[in-house]
Structures are given as C-alpha cells and as structure tokens.
Amino acid sequence: MNKMNAKARVTEVDALSDALVRLYKADTGIAEDAFLKTVMAEVETLSAQLTTAIRQDKVLSSLEEADGVRDEAVKSLGTLLDGYAAIPIVSKKEAAEKLRTVFVKYGKSITTANYASESSLIESLLEDFSKADAQESAKVLDGVAEILEQIRTAQDAFVKASDEYTAASSAKAESASSLKKPLVSAINDRLVPYLTAMMMANGTVYGDFAAKAEKEISRVNETVSRRGK
C-alpha cells in the first residue's frame, strides 16, 4: 500500500481520516483486531480534533474579514465628511463640520484598536450620530445616512462572528497544523504498514478494507500531485 503524501492539506488529511474511520467501522470482519482497533481509535480521535481545529480557523478568518468590512465603513465615513467639509456650499460645509466634530472624537484610528475596544468605540460613535442634531445634519449630506447604516450592519456582523469565534475557541485544543502531523503519522507509520503486512498474511479478512483504504489514499495523493504540476 502507498502511504499518504505528507504534503496533503489539513482539510485533505481530515477528509481522508474521516473516510478511513467510516470504512473501518463498516467492516465487521476486522472489528476484533486489537492492534487495528487501537490505531483506528487514535485516528478517529485525532480526526475529530482536527475537524474542530479547522472549523475554528475558518471562524477566525471570518472574524478578520468582518473586522475589515467595518474598518472600511468607518474610514469611508471620515473620508466623506472630509470631502463635504471642503466644498464651497455653505449648508453642506456647515453640516459636515458639525458631523466631523463628532467623528474626530473617534477618528479613523479606532480601526487599529483591538477588537473589543473598537466594538465599544463604534457603538459609541453610532450612538452620537443617532442624536437629533447629528441626524439633522446628516439629512443635508447625501450618503452619510447610508454609510452609518453600513457601519451598523458591519458591526452587527462582527459581533455575530465574534460570538462564533468564542464558541469555537472554547472547543479548540490545538491548531490544525499541529494536529496534522500526528494524524499523518498514525496513518502512514502504523495503519498502512500493518495493513500491508496483514494483506500478505490474510488477504481474505483484510483485503476489502485495505483496498478501499488504499483507494482513498490514492485519491488524496493524486490531488496533491496535480496541485504540484
């Protein structure tokens, strides 16, 4: 049997390990093999941990993306107000200056604050802009109300992503990359050599599981090979 290519991505290792566990559990003829039972229990445990870690990594990526969206919305508000303050139309210039006075309390620099601080500052900024005098000024300036709504929407999306990240983090023990190595080792250094030996000793009992396992490993290896071309 061929071993799995160690260059496989964590998601590919995760999918392969899931498939191997399913195939093993479906083959009742090898259920009493003590060594195989131990190895597959290890594969199943590591696979479950890897799945959790991958999910957490994805949630972190979503959190960073949500933070980027709200950062851009805040910066756009500052840029728009600066533009209105520079135009020679008295009504718009005055309205822009009033809103800029509110905005400069926070400034574009809030986008560089840590997640919790930025959330607090954005909520405060939105509260200030929701006051009657600020709303009156915003009515004079096209686009301001829309950007404020974008900030609100982006902030709500970030809070949701943050809650998901917190929930995922509580279940995460290790990073996906750190779990990949022992899982690959369990498959390549213990499972594959054992199945290779047992195929020679008793192909009737182990042949079906070994053939299906080899097919799954080959599928991953082919994917890695195509990616490297």
Secondary structure by P-SEA (a helix, b strand, c coil): cccccccccaaaaaaaaaaaaaaaaacccccccaaaaaaaaaaaaaaaaaaaaaaaaaaaaaaaaaaaaaaaaaaaaaaaaaaaaacccaaaaaaaaaaaaaaaccccccccccaaaaaaaaaaaaaaaacaaaaaaaaaccaaaaaaaaaaaaaaaaaaaaaaaaaaaaacccccccaaaaaaaaaaccaaaaaaaaaaacccccaaaaaaaaaaaaaaaaaaaaaac
